[in-house]
């Protein structure tokens, strides 16, 4: 049922008062370089705001990762250096990651490898592990990394033969949904099967990952991330695409369906209802693109519009809607479920952003009120090569210590940065590989940011050449 203007006005008042975001993150304000700013949070004995975070980043003598004083890192996997149990190299292009509690104190990480196209074009594709291959021509997939007590690491293939595995999402039943950010049909770019799907990977049971089957009910398009509402069972999905810009989707399960390990692969291709978001402002006016919001705290009501042809055999899903039918977002990226809703990233904050000038937004979708609220707004980073500014938010997680942790995929310096409950931002790490060196790529984004189940370790990846890192230190609440 579409939202009436009266209903939406009431919901906007509640969300604007902070009711919608009273959990871990709260109402986040604008980040550095943005259009406005709010103050708040901890104050010293003189009533002055305390600086957020853990202090300035200290250069790493090893030239890999700058961290605040008192923090340290460990390399977990590295392409061309570490190997799988089968003896092949760790695949390259690490991307979306989630951490799960394993047996006897181990931590299991499912790591996407964003490798597009035919596997012959890559030096380190995901190995074609017997029984775990979807399309033998495709280079991408996931590995499962087990970090054992005492520091020993083991790695094996969770799924192979998929394409451009970018982000994804952890499920409430402790599995990983890996998303293909590529929708090539069989016969294109050497592919032998259709791509553009979501697959489930179980880190706990290798046998469950045999004979990979796409979750076609979620649609075929350039998937970025997915989360599952643990109460209602809805899946929310982002699409990183342009020409036209991608969409924010909701999948409603069919009546009587119960989630659980391996259940998604049993769904028929047309099971449930796949819909795209249509936003309206408080005056009832249609919002064509999320980039139109220019102030934090902006709230839009959300209607959901049925997708005509979710498998998109002839027309991509995002092009199946007439102008005015759905709301788009420029580079819809990472997503995380917390506080009863979905935080999701739009990597550009305005449709007219020039070239690679990522700025960025973080939105919160509240399923109870059917509203989205702009919680973080980044301005254009005037000098991406200088310390102090951030741009291009991508992967995201909610910190057990409060606020958000965001992986930067922008121009110049690449950071992990945090945003506190009161909206102030601070650096957590800087990639030093792309600073004054010819041995590594000049550009290498952070990906796969997530915390261990006990909250003591922050995991993140440097996508190129492919490095998984574990960061530990004096974490504290409010940061």
C-alpha positions as CSV (number, residue, x, y, z in Angstrom):
1,X,0.0,0.0,0.0
2,X,1.5,3.4,-1.0
3,X,2.3,5.8,1.8
4,X,-0.1,8.6,2.2
5,X,1.3,12.1,2.7
6,X,-0.3,12.2,6.2
7,X,1.3,8.9,7.2
8,X,4.7,9.9,5.8
9,X,4.6,13.3,7.6
10,X,4.1,11.5,10.9
11,X,6.9,9.1,10.2
12,X,9.2,11.9,9.2
13,X,8.6,13.7,12.5
14,X,9.6,10.6,14.4
15,X,12.7,9.9,12.4
16,X,13.7,13.5,12.5
17,X,13.5,13.4,16.2
18,X,16.1,10.6,16.3
19,X,13.6,7.9,17.1
20,X,14.6,5.8,14.1
21,X,18.3,5.7,15.1
22,X,18.7,5.2,18.8
23,X,20.8,2.1,18.8
24,X,24.5,1.6,18.0
25,X,25.0,4.4,15.6
26,X,22.5,7.1,16.5
27,X,22.0,10.1,14.3
28,X,25.3,10.5,12.5
29,X,26.2,14.0,11.4
30,X,28.1,15.2,8.5
31,X,31.7,14.0,8.0
32,X,34.8,16.2,7.3
33,X,34.6,18.3,4.2
34,X,30.8,18.1,4.1
35,X,28.2,20.7,3.7
36,X,27.3,21.1,7.4
37,X,28.5,19.9,10.7
38,X,27.2,19.0,14.1
39,X,29.1,18.8,17.4
40,X,28.5,16.6,20.3
41,X,29.8,13.5,22.1
42,X,32.4,13.5,24.9
43,X,33.8,16.7,26.3
44,X,36.8,17.5,28.5
45,X,36.9,19.1,31.9
46,X,36.7,22.5,30.1
47,X,33.5,21.6,28.2
48,X,35.4,21.4,24.9
49,X,34.6,18.5,22.5
50,X,37.1,15.6,22.9
51,X,38.8,14.6,19.7
52,X,37.2,11.4,18.4
53,X,39.1,8.3,17.6
54,X,42.5,7.1,18.7
55,X,44.8,9.9,17.7
56,X,46.9,10.5,14.5
57,X,48.1,7.6,12.3
58,X,51.7,6.5,12.8
59,X,53.6,5.6,9.7
60,X,54.5,1.9,9.3
61,X,58.2,1.2,8.9
62,X,57.2,-1.8,6.8
63,X,55.3,0.5,4.4
64,X,52.0,-1.3,4.6
65,X,49.5,0.0,7.2
66,X,49.6,3.2,9.2
67,X,47.6,2.9,12.5
68,X,47.1,4.9,15.7
69,X,49.7,4.5,18.5
70,X,49.0,1.3,20.4
71,X,47.4,-0.5,17.5
72,X,49.1,-3.3,15.5
73,X,48.3,-5.4,12.5
74,X,48.9,-8.9,11.2
75,X,48.8,-10.1,7.6
76,X,46.4,-13.1,7.4
77,X,46.5,-13.8,3.7
78,X,48.5,-12.3,0.8
79,X,48.2,-13.1,-2.9
80,X,51.3,-14.7,-4.2
81,X,52.7,-15.4,-0.7
82,X,50.1,-17.5,1.2
83,X,48.6,-20.6,-0.2
84,X,45.4,-22.6,0.0
85,X,45.2,-26.0,1.5
86,X,45.3,-27.4,-2.0
87,X,48.7,-25.7,-2.7
88,X,47.5,-22.9,-5.1
89,X,48.1,-19.3,-4.3
90,X,45.6,-17.2,-2.4
91,X,43.4,-15.6,-5.1
92,X,43.8,-11.9,-5.8
93,X,41.5,-8.9,-5.5
94,X,40.1,-9.4,-2.0
95,X,36.8,-7.7,-1.4
96,X,33.7,-8.2,0.8
97,X,34.3,-10.2,3.9
98,X,32.4,-11.4,7.0
99,X,33.7,-13.1,10.2
100,X,32.0,-16.0,12.0
101,X,32.7,-17.9,15.2
102,X,34.2,-21.3,14.4
103,X,34.8,-24.4,16.5
104,X,37.2,-24.3,19.5
105,X,37.9,-20.6,19.4
106,X,38.6,-20.3,15.8
107,X,37.4,-17.5,13.5
108,X,36.1,-18.2,10.0
109,X,36.2,-15.5,7.4
110,X,34.5,-15.7,4.0
111,X,36.5,-13.5,1.6
112,X,35.2,-12.4,-1.8
113,X,37.6,-12.1,-4.8
114,X,36.4,-9.4,-7.2
115,X,37.8,-11.0,-10.4
116,X,35.8,-10.2,-13.6
117,X,35.7,-12.1,-16.8
118,X,37.5,-15.2,-18.0
119,X,39.9,-16.8,-15.6
120,X,42.7,-16.9,-18.3
121,X,43.1,-13.2,-17.9
122,X,44.2,-13.4,-14.2
123,X,47.4,-14.5,-12.6
124,X,45.7,-15.7,-9.4
125,X,42.0,-16.6,-10.1
126,X,40.0,-18.6,-7.6
127,X,41.0,-22.3,-8.1
128,X,38.4,-24.6,-9.6
129,X,38.0,-26.8,-6.6
130,X,36.2,-30.0,-7.5
131,X,32.5,-29.9,-6.8
132,X,32.5,-26.1,-5.9
133,X,32.5,-24.6,-9.4
134,X,29.5,-22.7,-11.0
135,X,31.1,-21.6,-14.3
136,X,34.5,-23.0,-15.1
137,X,35.3,-20.1,-17.3
138,X,34.8,-17.4,-14.6
139,X,37.7,-16.2,-12.4
140,X,35.9,-15.1,-9.2
141,X,34.5,-16.7,-6.1
142,X,35.1,-16.9,-2.4
143,X,37.7,-18.5,-0.1
144,X,37.1,-19.4,3.5
145,X,39.9,-18.4,5.9
146,X,40.2,-20.1,9.3
147,X,42.3,-18.3,11.9
148,X,43.1,-20.8,14.6
149,X,44.3,-20.3,18.2
150,X,48.0,-19.7,18.2
151,X,47.8,-17.8,14.9
152,X,47.8,-20.7,12.4
153,X,45.8,-19.9,9.2
154,X,44.1,-22.3,6.8
155,X,42.3,-21.3,3.6
156,X,40.1,-23.2,1.1
157,X,37.7,-22.5,-1.7
158,X,34.1,-21.9,-0.8
159,X,32.8,-21.2,-4.3
160,X,34.6,-20.9,-7.6
161,X,33.5,-19.9,-11.2
162,X,31.6,-16.8,-10.3
163,X,32.3,-13.3,-11.6
164,X,33.2,-10.0,-9.9
165,X,32.3,-11.1,-6.4
166,X,32.2,-7.6,-4.8
167,X,30.3,-7.3,-1.5
168,X,27.6,-9.4,-0.1
169,X,26.3,-9.9,3.4
170,X,26.2,-12.2,6.4
171,X,22.9,-14.0,7.2
172,X,21.3,-14.4,10.6
173,X,21.9,-18.1,10.3
174,X,25.7,-17.6,10.0
175,X,26.3,-18.0,6.3
176,X,27.6,-15.6,3.7
177,X,25.8,-14.3,0.6
178,X,28.2,-13.4,-2.1
179,X,27.1,-11.0,-4.8
180,X,28.2,-10.9,-8.5
181,X,28.6,-7.3,-9.6
182,X,28.5,-8.5,-13.2
183,X,25.6,-9.6,-15.3
184,X,27.2,-11.2,-18.4
185,X,25.0,-13.8,-20.1
186,X,26.4,-17.1,-21.2
187,X,28.4,-16.6,-24.4
188,X,29.6,-13.2,-23.5
189,X,33.2,-12.6,-22.5
190,X,33.8,-16.3,-22.6
191,X,31.3,-17.2,-20.0
192,X,29.5,-20.5,-20.2
193,X,26.7,-19.7,-17.8
194,X,24.6,-16.6,-16.9
195,X,25.9,-14.3,-14.2
196,X,24.5,-11.5,-12.1
197,X,23.3,-13.6,-9.2
198,X,23.7,-14.1,-5.4
199,X,25.1,-17.4,-4.0
200,X,25.2,-18.7,-0.5
201,X,28.5,-19.9,1.0
202,X,28.5,-21.8,4.3
203,X,31.8,-21.3,6.2
204,X,31.0,-24.1,8.6
205,X,30.2,-27.0,6.2
206,X,32.2,-27.5,3.1
207,X,29.8,-30.1,1.8
208,X,27.0,-27.5,1.8
209,X,28.9,-25.5,-0.8
210,X,29.0,-28.3,-3.4
211,X,27.1,-27.9,-6.6
212,X,26.7,-24.1,-6.4
213,X,23.2,-22.8,-7.3
214,X,22.3,-19.1,-7.7
215,X,19.5,-17.6,-5.8
216,X,17.6,-16.5,-8.9
217,X,14.7,-15.2,-6.8
218,X,16.9,-12.2,-5.8
219,X,17.1,-11.2,-9.5
220,X,19.9,-11.0,-12.0
221,X,21.7,-7.6,-12.1
222,X,25.0,-6.0,-11.0
223,X,24.6,-7.0,-7.3
224,X,26.7,-5.1,-4.7
225,X,25.5,-6.1,-1.2
226,X,22.6,-7.8,0.6
227,X,21.3,-8.0,4.2
228,X,18.4,-10.1,5.7
229,X,15.9,-8.7,8.1
230,X,16.0,-11.3,10.9
231,X,12.4,-10.7,11.9
232,X,10.5,-10.3,8.7
233,X,12.7,-12.3,6.4
234,X,13.0,-9.6,3.8
235,X,16.2,-9.3,1.8
236,X,17.5,-5.8,1.0
237,X,19.9,-5.5,-1.9
238,X,22.0,-2.7,-3.5
239,X,23.0,-2.4,-7.2
240,X,26.2,-0.8,-8.3
241,X,25.5,0.2,-11.9
242,X,25.1,3.3,-14.1
243,X,23.4,4.3,-17.3
244,X,20.9,4.6,-15.6
245,X,22.0,4.5,-12.0
246,X,21.3,1.4,-9.9
247,X,18.4,0.7,-7.5
248,X,17.7,-0.3,-3.9
249,X,15.7,-3.5,-3.8
250,X,13.6,-5.5,-1.4
251,X,12.8,-9.2,-1.8
252,X,9.8,-10.5,0.1
253,X,9.8,-14.3,0.8
254,X,6.8,-16.4,-0.4
255,X,4.2,-17.3,2.2
256,X,5.3,-20.1,4.5
257,X,9.0,-19.9,3.6
258,X,11.4,-20.3,6.5
259,X,15.0,-19.1,6.3
260,X,17.9,-21.3,7.3
261,X,21.1,-22.8,6.0
262,X,20.7,-24.0,2.5
263,X,17.1,-22.9,2.2
264,X,17.7,-20.1,-0.3
265,X,19.0,-22.5,-2.9
266,X,15.7,-24.4,-2.8
267,X,13.7,-21.4,-4.0
268,X,12.1,-21.2,-7.4
269,X,13.5,-18.6,-9.8
270,X,10.2,-16.6,-9.4
271,X,9.7,-17.2,-5.7
272,X,8.6,-14.2,-3.6
273,X,8.4,-10.7,-4.8
274,X,11.3,-8.5,-5.9
275,X,10.7,-4.8,-5.8
276,X,12.6,-1.5,-6.2
277,X,12.4,1.5,-3.9
278,X,10.5,4.7,-4.8
279,X,11.1,7.6,-2.5
280,X,8.9,10.6,-1.8
281,X,9.7,13.7,0.3
282,X,7.6,15.2,3.1
283,X,5.6,17.2,0.5
284,X,4.7,14.1,-1.4
285,X,7.1,14.9,-4.3
286,X,8.8,12.1,-6.1
287,X,12.6,11.9,-5.5
288,X,14.4,10.6,-8.7
289,X,17.9,10.1,-7.1
290,X,19.2,9.8,-3.6
291,X,21.9,12.4,-4.6
292,X,19.2,15.1,-4.3
293,X,19.5,15.1,-0.5
294,X,22.0,17.7,0.6
295,X,21.5,17.7,4.4
296,X,22.0,15.0,7.0
297,X,18.7,14.1,8.7
298,X,16.8,14.2,5.4
299,X,14.1,11.6,5.5
300,X,12.2,10.1,2.6
301,X,9.2,7.8,2.6
302,X,9.6,4.6,0.7
303,X,7.1,2.8,-1.5
304,X,8.0,-0.5,-3.2
305,X,7.5,-1.1,-6.9
306,X,7.4,-4.6,-8.5
307,X,10.2,-5.6,-10.8
308,X,8.7,-6.7,-14.2
309,X,11.3,-9.2,-15.2
310,X,13.8,-10.1,-12.5
311,X,15.9,-12.4,-14.6
312,X,16.4,-9.6,-17.1
313,X,16.9,-11.7,-20.2
314,X,16.5,-8.9,-22.7
315,X,16.4,-5.6,-20.7
316,X,18.4,-5.0,-17.5
317,X,16.2,-4.7,-14.4
318,X,17.2,-1.0,-13.7
319,X,16.0,-0.1,-17.3
320,X,12.6,-1.8,-17.0
321,X,11.1,1.2,-15.2
322,X,9.8,4.4,-16.7
323,X,11.0,7.8,-15.5
324,X,9.3,8.7,-12.2
325,X,8.7,5.0,-11.3
326,X,11.7,4.4,-9.0
327,X,14.4,6.2,-7.1
328,X,18.0,5.6,-8.2
329,X,21.4,6.0,-6.5
330,X,24.8,6.7,-8.0
331,X,27.1,3.7,-7.0
332,X,25.0,2.0,-4.3
333,X,27.6,0.0,-2.4
334,X,28.1,-1.7,1.0
335,X,25.3,-2.5,3.5
336,X,25.1,-3.7,7.1
337,X,22.1,-4.7,9.2
338,X,21.9,-3.1,12.7
339,X,19.5,-1.1,14.9
340,X,16.5,-2.8,13.3
341,X,17.3,-1.6,9.8
342,X,19.8,-1.5,6.9
343,X,22.7,1.0,6.7
344,X,23.7,1.4,3.0
345,X,26.2,3.4,1.1
346,X,25.8,5.6,-1.9
347,X,29.3,6.4,-3.1
348,X,28.5,9.7,-4.7
349,X,26.5,12.3,-2.8
350,X,25.3,14.2,-5.9
351,X,24.5,13.2,-9.4
352,X,26.7,16.0,-10.9
353,X,29.9,14.9,-9.1
354,X,32.7,15.3,-11.7
355,X,34.8,12.4,-12.8
356,X,36.3,10.4,-9.9
357,X,35.3,13.0,-7.3
358,X,33.6,10.6,-5.0
359,X,32.0,12.3,-2.0
360,X,29.4,9.9,-0.6
361,X,26.4,9.2,1.6
362,X,25.3,6.6,4.2
363,X,21.6,6.0,4.5
364,X,19.5,4.1,7.0
365,X,16.4,2.2,5.9
366,X,13.8,1.7,8.7
367,X,11.5,-1.1,7.7
368,X,9.0,-0.3,10.4
369,X,8.4,3.3,9.3
370,X,9.3,2.6,5.6
371,X,11.7,5.6,5.6
372,X,15.3,6.2,4.6
373,X,17.3,8.8,6.5
374,X,20.6,10.4,5.4
375,X,23.0,9.7,8.3
376,X,26.4,10.6,6.8
377,X,27.2,13.1,4.1
378,X,30.7,13.5,2.7
379,X,31.7,16.6,0.8
380,X,34.0,16.5,-2.2
381,X,37.5,15.9,-1.0
382,X,39.4,18.9,-2.2
383,X,42.9,17.3,-1.9
384,X,42.7,13.5,-1.9
385,X,46.4,13.2,-1.6
386,X,46.5,15.0,1.7
387,X,45.8,13.5,5.1
388,X,42.5,14.7,6.8
389,X,39.8,14.2,4.2
390,X,37.8,11.2,3.1
391,X,35.8,10.3,0.0
392,X,34.3,7.3,-1.8
393,X,32.7,5.3,1.0
394,X,32.3,1.6,0.0
395,X,32.2,-1.3,2.3
396,X,30.8,-0.5,5.7
397,X,30.2,-2.2,9.1
398,X,28.7,-1.2,12.4
399,X,31.2,-1.1,15.2
400,X,30.6,-3.0,18.5
401,X,32.1,0.1,20.2
402,X,29.5,2.5,18.6
403,X,29.3,4.2,15.3
404,X,30.3,3.1,11.8
405,X,33.6,1.9,10.3
406,X,33.9,2.7,6.6
407,X,36.3,1.4,3.9
408,X,37.4,4.2,1.5
409,X,37.4,3.7,-2.2
410,X,38.1,7.1,-3.6
411,X,40.9,9.1,-5.0
412,X,44.4,9.6,-3.5
413,X,45.1,8.3,0.0
414,X,43.0,5.3,1.0
415,X,41.7,5.0,4.6
416,X,39.6,3.1,7.0
417,X,37.7,5.7,8.9
418,X,35.1,5.8,11.7
419,X,32.1,7.9,12.4
420,X,31.0,8.3,16.1
421,X,27.5,8.3,17.4
422,X,27.7,12.1,17.6
423,X,28.7,12.2,13.9
424,X,32.4,13.1,14.1
425,X,34.8,11.2,12.0
426,X,38.4,9.9,12.6
427,X,41.0,7.9,10.9
428,X,41.6,4.2,11.8
429,X,44.1,3.1,9.1
430,X,45.8,4.3,6.0
431,X,47.1,2.2,3.1
432,X,50.8,3.0,2.6
433,X,51.3,0.7,-0.4
434,X,50.2,3.5,-2.8
435,X,52.5,6.1,-1.4
436,X,55.8,6.7,-3.3
437,X,56.4,3.1,-4.4
438,X,56.6,1.4,-7.7
439,X,56.4,-2.1,-6.3
440,X,52.7,-2.1,-5.7
441,X,49.7,-0.6,-7.6
442,X,49.3,3.2,-7.3
443,X,45.7,2.7,-6.4
444,X,44.4,0.2,-3.9
445,X,41.1,0.5,-2.0
446,X,40.2,-0.9,1.3
447,X,37.5,-3.6,1.3
448,X,35.9,-6.2,3.6
449,X,35.8,-4.3,6.8
450,X,34.3,-6.3,9.7
451,X,34.8,-7.2,13.3
452,X,35.5,-10.6,14.8
453,X,32.6,-12.2,16.7
454,X,34.2,-11.1,20.0
455,X,34.7,-7.6,18.8
456,X,38.5,-7.6,19.6
457,X,39.8,-7.7,16.0
458,X,39.0,-5.6,13.0
459,X,39.5,-7.3,9.7
460,X,40.0,-5.5,6.5
461,X,41.5,-6.0,3.0
462,X,43.7,-4.1,0.7
463,X,42.2,-5.1,-2.6
464,X,45.4,-5.0,-4.7
465,X,47.5,-7.1,-4.7
466,X,45.2,-8.9,-2.3
467,X,46.0,-8.7,1.4
468,X,43.8,-9.6,4.4
469,X,44.7,-7.8,7.6
470,X,43.8,-8.3,11.3
471,X,44.0,-5.1,13.4
472,X,44.0,-5.1,17.2
473,X,44.4,-2.4,19.8
474,X,42.9,-0.5,22.7
475,X,39.3,-0.3,21.4
476,X,36.9,1.7,23.6
477,X,33.3,2.6,23.4
478,X,32.4,5.9,21.8
479,X,34.9,5.4,19.0
